[in-house]
Amino acid sequence: MGQYDKALPLYEQALTIRKKISGKEHAEYATILNNLTLLYDEMGQYDKALTLYEQALAIRKKTSGILNPLYANNLHNLGTFHYTTGHYAKALPLFKQALTIRKKIFGVEHLEYAATLNNLAMLYLSMRLYYKALPLYEKALAIRKNTLGDMHPSYATCLNNMAILYSKLGKYKKALSLFQQSLVIRRKVLGEDHPDYVTTLNDLAILYAETGNINSSSALLIAASKSTLKHLNQTYTTLSEHEKINLLKTRASQFDFLPSLLFIGEQNLRL
């Protein structure tokens, strides 16, 4: 983390060398370009990242053809970029293309296929197309369970995503069960200080608040806040400025929500 300034000139140098050796229309040039793109994306330099994403995709299509795993990767990456930057209409056809290609190349039991299923489901969830998201999550969950087993972080992520979806649908009992399963797996596999475990704690706390269980919600938010502060103390100085901003944006709502819950809980005790 926070080593972008060191990595950037190395990628740029590698790209310059590869361009001189092979030219721009070469698969290796596209690979380095894609890696540089991912770095710019992580750094928050989205305009540069988008330009390079599109260049890498065009080169990959020309050098490898469209029925190629690397081309599908580029489609998936560009779709993810548009999704995370809020351009859902641009992300949708890219995910669909990547899904079609990965299905043809790998079949419907492959982890690459599951990854695009999951991202497409996340997109539908963000677009509030919940009943389109649900079957995709279910397929991705089944693939990851069959391939990775039910004690894997990726399986836990699928459980957590599905729980959020069921919560949006108002199916709170189903959401609760999935959050609890995800929490158990993440505790055993990742530990209680891991950000993913804290994410599930926070999501479960929100579910409890939505269903009126203020005491349970407050307890989980306090635990999540303690873990977040511990993580910040250990890692904050090692992060880049962009990582710091993203982390604070992600975790700020957790701290904003807690005082309100504690106040409501105190008021309930007085009644």
Order of alpha helices (4+ residues) and beta strands (2+ residues): alpha-alpha-alpha-alpha-alpha-alpha-alpha-alpha-alpha-alpha-alpha-alpha
